[in-house]
């Protein structure tokens, strides 16, 4: 990644790093995905760049056969109650944008696009879980909305290794720049100097 590939006002968008999503087997260790996302969030915040923390709390209309942990009958179930909670490691700050979605992507039926436009954001940098669902859907919509898209491939994973690899190798290069956390942190550090 070269310095010219990072816009003047990018926003970091962290997808579904929440208690109910990180559990269970993944293609890559979740700890690394979380650590990379945290490092990027801290760097973005230190530069005064927007950080968007996205969680999912339900499903799209018409989808009735999947339990998202938000049923009223589960109200007394502690696991169901914290299913949508962002990981505390993300260190959510009052200045962070928060988006709770009920679709795969962070833009659909949410105020995200309007908020980013108000701020003058022209680029989104994506991390999170699941690569081929929430991350890819958000990346596709961002691309269609005219954002420059950066995909931090070592800061994302999925429950399905084949689907993750397909997104990273076949889809993402057509939507934007694929980078590593280290490369992006180096580039951001150059801005602070």
C-alpha positions in Angstrom: 0.0 0.0 0.0 1.4 3.4 -1.0 0.6 6.6 0.8 -1.5 7.9 -2.1 -3.9 5.0 -1.5 -5.2 6.3 1.8 -7.6 9.2 1.5 -7.4 12.4 3.5 -10.5 11.3 5.5 -10.9 7.5 5.9 -13.2 5.8 8.5 -12.4 2.5 10.1 -15.5 0.3 10.1 -15.3 -2.7 12.5 -17.9 -5.3 11.6 -19.6 -7.5 14.3 -16.8 -8.0 16.8 -19.5 -8.8 19.4 -19.8 -11.5 22.0 -22.3 -13.7 20.1 -20.3 -13.7 16.9 -16.7 -14.3 18.1 -17.6 -17.6 19.8 -17.2 -20.8 17.9 -14.6 -22.1 15.4 -13.2 -19.7 12.9 -10.9 -20.0 9.9 -8.3 -17.8 11.7 -7.7 -17.1 15.4 -10.2 -14.5 16.6 -7.7 -13.1 19.1 -5.5 -11.9 16.2 -8.5 -10.3 14.4 -9.5 -8.5 17.5 -6.0 -7.4 18.3 -5.5 -6.0 14.8 -8.9 -4.2 14.9 -8.1 -2.7 18.3 -4.7 -1.5 17.1 -6.3 0.1 14.0 -9.0 1.7 16.1 -6.5 3.2 18.5 -4.4 4.6 15.6 -7.5 6.1 13.9 -8.7 7.7 17.1 -5.2 9.1 17.8 -5.3 10.9 14.4 -8.9 12.1 15.0 -10.2 9.8 12.2 -13.7 8.3 12.5 -14.1 4.8 14.0 -17.4 3.0 13.4 -18.3 0.0 15.6 -21.0 -2.2 14.1 -22.9 -4.9 15.7 -25.8 -7.0 14.5 -29.1 -7.5 16.5 -31.5 -9.4 14.4 -32.1 -10.5 10.8 -33.5 -9.0 7.7 -37.3 -9.1 7.2 -38.6 -12.4 6.1 -35.8 -14.4 7.7 -37.5 -16.4 10.5 -35.5 -19.6 10.9 -32.4 -18.2 12.6 -32.1 -17.3 16.3 -30.2 -14.1 16.7 -30.5 -14.1 20.4 -33.0 -11.3 20.6 -36.2 -13.2 21.2 -38.4 -11.9 24.1 -38.6 -15.4 25.5 -34.8 -15.3 26.0 -34.8 -12.1 28.1 -33.8 -14.0 31.3 -31.0 -15.8 29.5 -27.7 -13.9 30.1 -26.1 -15.3 27.1 -28.9 -14.0 24.8 -28.7 -10.6 26.5 -25.1 -10.1 25.8 -25.1 -11.7 22.3 -25.1 -8.2 20.7 -22.6 -6.5 23.0 -19.4 -5.3 21.4 -16.2 -6.8 22.7 -14.8 -4.7 25.6 -11.4 -4.9 24.0 -12.5 -2.5 21.3 -12.6 0.2 24.0 -15.6 2.0 22.5 -15.3 5.8 23.0 -18.1 8.4 23.1 -16.8 9.8 19.8 -17.1 6.5 18.0 -20.0 6.0 15.6 -22.2 3.1 16.6 -24.3 1.2 14.1 -26.6 -1.7 15.1 -27.7 -3.5 12.0 -30.4 -6.0 11.2 -29.0 -7.0 7.8 -25.7 -8.4 6.7 -24.2 -5.1 5.6 -23.7 -2.0 7.8 -25.2 0.5 5.3 -28.6 -1.1 4.6 -31.4 0.5 6.7 -28.9 2.4 8.9 -27.7 6.0 9.1 -24.1 5.0 8.4 -23.9 6.5 4.9 -25.5 9.8 5.9 -23.2 10.1 9.0 -20.1 9.4 6.9 -21.2 11.9 4.3 -21.7 14.6 7.0 -18.2 14.0 8.2 -16.8 14.2 4.6 -15.5 10.6 4.7 -14.5 9.3 1.2 -12.9 6.0 2.2 -13.8 3.0 4.4 -11.3 0.7 6.0 -12.9 -2.7 6.9 -12.2 -5.3 9.5 -14.3 -7.9 11.3 -16.3 -11.1 11.2 -17.6 -12.8 9.1 -15.5 -12.1 6.0 -18.0 -13.4 3.4 -21.1 -12.1 5.1 -21.0 -8.8 7.1 -17.6 -7.6 5.8 -18.2 -8.4 2.2 -21.7 -7.1 2.1 -20.5 -3.8 3.7 -17.6 -3.6 1.3 -19.9 -4.2 -1.8 -22.3 -1.5 -0.7 -19.5 1.0 0.2 -18.1 0.4 -3.3 -21.5 1.0 -4.9 -21.9 4.2 -2.9 -18.7 5.5 -4.2 -16.3 5.0 -1.2 -12.8 4.0 -1.8 -12.5 0.7 0.0 -9.6 -0.8 2.0 -9.9 -4.3 3.3 -7.5 -5.3 6.1 -7.3 -9.0 5.4 -5.5 -10.1 8.5 -8.1 -8.3 10.6 -11.0 -10.4 9.5 -12.1 -14.0 9.6 -15.1 -16.3 9.1 -16.5 -19.6 10.3 -15.9 -20.9 6.8 -12.3 -20.9 5.6 -13.2 -21.6 1.9 -15.7 -18.7 1.9 -13.2 -16.4 3.6 -10.5 -17.2 1.1 -12.9 -16.7 -1.8 -13.8 -13.2 -0.6 -10.2 -12.2 0.0 -8.8 -13.6 -3.2 -11.7 -13.2 -5.7 -14.0 -10.5 -4.5 -12.1 -8.0 -2.5 -9.4 -7.2 -5.1 -12.3 -6.0 -7.4 -13.7 -3.7 -4.6 -10.6 -2.0 -3.3 -7.2 -2.4 -1.8 -6.3 -5.4 0.3 -3.7 -4.6 2.9 -2.3 -6.0 6.2 -2.6 -4.4 9.6 1.1 -3.7 9.8 1.2 -1.9 6.4 -1.8 0.3 7.3 -0.4 1.1 10.8 2.9 2.1 9.2 1.0 4.4 6.8 -1.1 5.9 9.6 2.1 6.4 11.8 3.5 8.5 8.9 0.6 10.8 9.2 1.3 11.4 12.9 4.9 12.3 12.2 
